[in-house]
Amino acid sequence: MSLKNSRRGPFWGCENYPECKFISKFEPTTIKCKEKGCTGVLAPRTYRNKEVYECVKCKARTPREEIDKA
């Protein structure tokens, strides 16, 4: 993963972007998603005024308290 720039602003993408189509507006972490069948990683963000981790692949959201406790 590396930080890229476009005319619409910065984003996170694969090292070989644009051949690899993955992009994310939020910086991914090394924490793996716990959803069944998902291979994505979590990215911290704010959703509806709450701090959450969101999977960059399946978009599943987990409150930060749950991840930080574990």
N, C-alpha and C positions, 0 to 999 in steps of 0.2 A: 504494500500500500504506500502511496505517496500523495502528497498534496499537489494538486494541479490547479491551473488557473484558466478561466474561460472568460468570454466577454460578459457572462452573467454572474461571475464571481467565482471564488475558490470552491473546490470540491475534492473529495478523496476518491482515488481511482487505483486500479491495478497498475503495476509497473509497466505493463505492455499495452496500456490504453492507447488507442481505441480498439485494438484487436479484441481485448477483453472488455466486455460491455459493462462491468460493474462500476457504479459510482455511488457515492454517498455524500450528503451535505454535512454529516456529523463524523467526527474523528472516531474510528473504530478502536476498540480495546482488544485485549487478548482473551476476554471472557467469552466462552462458547454459549450459544443459545441452547436452552433446555427444552425447546419444543420438539416433539417427536418427529423425526425425519428431517429436521433442519440442520444444515451444516454452517450456518452463518455465525457471526460474532456480534456482540452487543456494543452499542455506542451510547454514551450518556447524552441526554437532551432534556428539555423541558416540554411537557405536554399538559396543556390545560392548567398551568401554574403549579405543576407538580414535577419533581425531579424523578425521572425514570431512565431505565436502560431500554433501548429499542434495538431489536435485531435488524441488522442492515439487509437481511435477505427476506425473512418472512414478516417483518414489521411487528412481531409480538412485543408487547411492552411489559416490563417488570419494574415495580417500585424499587428505587435505589436502596431503601432500607433492607429489603429482602436479600439483595446481592451483597451489600456491605456487611450484613450480619454473618453470612456464610463464610 
